[in-house]
Amino acid sequence: MSSKSYAKGYRFEKAVQLILGTIGDCTRTFMSGAYTGACDLVWTWQLRMWGVSCKVKKDGYKTIYDELEKDDTDLMVFRSDRKPAIIALYLHDLPEFLGEEPE
C-alpha cells in the first residue's frame, strides 16, 4: 500500500464490508471505484443492490459524532439547504435498525 491514508481507507472499507456482510452480500468494487468514480462497495440486501461510499476523515464529521454521542440519540437526521436529508447512525447499530439478525 502506497500511503498511510490509503491504508486507513482500505481498513475502514474492510470493516464496513464485514459488518454489512453479516446482513447481506457485500463486495468491494474494482479499486474501490478509483478509476470509474463508482462506489467503494456494493451491498445486496432485500433484493436490491446498494452502492456504499466509505469516507474517513480526521475530524471532518465532528458535529455528527457529537450529536450521536448524546445519551438519548440513536439516529441523526441532517441536511443542507436545498438538499435531501441524510440519516446517520453507528454502523454497529445497523443490523438492529434494519431488524436483521447477523448471519
C-alpha positions as CSV (number, residue, x, y, z in Angstrom):
1,M,0.0,0.0,0.0
2,S,1.4,3.3,-1.0
3,S,0.3,5.6,1.7
4,K,-1.0,5.8,5.3
5,S,-4.2,7.4,4.1
6,Y,-4.8,4.7,1.5
7,A,-4.2,2.0,4.1
8,K,-6.5,3.7,6.6
9,G,-9.3,3.9,3.9
10,Y,-8.8,0.3,3.0
11,R,-9.1,-0.8,6.6
12,F,-12.3,1.2,7.0
13,E,-13.8,-0.2,3.8
14,K,-13.0,-3.7,5.0
15,A,-14.6,-3.1,8.4
16,V,-17.7,-1.8,6.7
17,Q,-17.8,-4.7,4.3
18,L,-17.6,-7.2,7.2
19,I,-20.5,-5.6,9.1
20,L,-22.7,-5.3,6.0
21,G,-21.8,-8.8,5.0
22,T,-23.4,-10.1,8.2
23,I,-26.8,-9.0,6.9
24,G,-26.4,-9.4,3.1
25,D,-23.8,-9.9,0.4
26,C,-21.2,-7.1,0.3
27,T,-18.3,-6.9,-2.1
28,R,-15.6,-4.3,-2.8
29,T,-15.7,-2.7,-6.3
30,F,-12.6,-2.8,-8.5
31,M,-10.1,-0.4,-7.0
32,S,-12.9,1.0,-4.8
33,G,-14.2,2.9,-7.8
34,A,-11.0,4.9,-8.1
35,Y,-10.9,4.5,-11.9
36,T,-14.6,4.6,-12.6
37,G,-15.9,7.0,-10.0
38,A,-18.2,4.3,-8.7
39,C,-18.9,3.5,-5.1
40,D,-16.5,1.6,-2.9
41,L,-18.7,-1.3,-2.0
42,V,-21.8,-3.0,-3.4
43,W,-24.2,-4.4,-0.8
44,T,-27.1,-6.6,-1.7
45,W,-30.0,-6.6,0.8
46,Q,-33.6,-7.4,0.3
47,L,-33.2,-8.0,-3.4
48,R,-31.7,-4.6,-4.1
49,M,-28.1,-3.6,-4.8
50,W,-26.9,-0.6,-2.7
51,G,-23.8,1.4,-3.6
52,V,-21.8,2.2,-0.5
53,S,-19.2,5.0,-0.3
54,C,-16.8,4.8,2.6
55,K,-15.0,8.0,3.8
56,V,-12.6,8.5,6.7
57,K,-11.7,12.0,7.8
58,K,-9.5,13.0,10.8
59,D,-12.2,15.3,12.3
60,G,-14.4,16.2,9.4
61,Y,-17.6,14.7,10.9
62,K,-17.2,16.1,14.5
63,T,-20.8,17.6,14.6
64,I,-22.3,14.2,13.7
65,Y,-20.4,12.3,16.3
66,D,-21.2,15.0,18.9
67,E,-24.9,14.6,18.3
68,L,-24.8,10.7,18.2
69,E,-22.8,10.6,21.5
70,K,-25.7,12.3,23.4
71,D,-27.3,9.8,25.8
72,D,-30.7,9.7,24.1
73,T,-29.7,9.9,20.4
74,D,-29.7,6.8,18.2
75,L,-30.1,8.4,14.8
76,M,-29.2,11.8,13.4
77,V,-31.0,13.4,10.5
78,F,-29.4,16.4,8.8
79,R,-29.5,18.3,5.6
80,S,-28.1,21.3,3.8
81,D,-30.3,23.9,2.2
82,R,-32.0,22.6,-0.9
83,K,-30.5,19.1,-0.5
84,P,-32.2,15.9,0.6
85,A,-31.9,14.8,4.2
86,I,-29.3,12.2,5.4
87,I,-29.7,9.8,8.2
88,A,-26.7,8.8,10.3
89,L,-26.3,6.1,12.9
90,Y,-23.5,4.0,14.2
91,L,-22.6,1.2,11.8
92,H,-22.7,-1.5,14.5
93,D,-26.4,-0.5,15.2
94,L,-27.4,-1.0,11.5
95,P,-28.4,-4.7,11.8
96,E,-30.7,-3.9,14.8
97,F,-32.1,-0.9,13.0
98,L,-32.9,-3.0,9.9
99,G,-34.5,-5.7,12.1
100,E,-31.9,-8.2,10.9
101,E,-30.0,-10.9,12.9
102,P,-26.3,-11.1,11.9
103,E,-25.6,-14.3,9.8
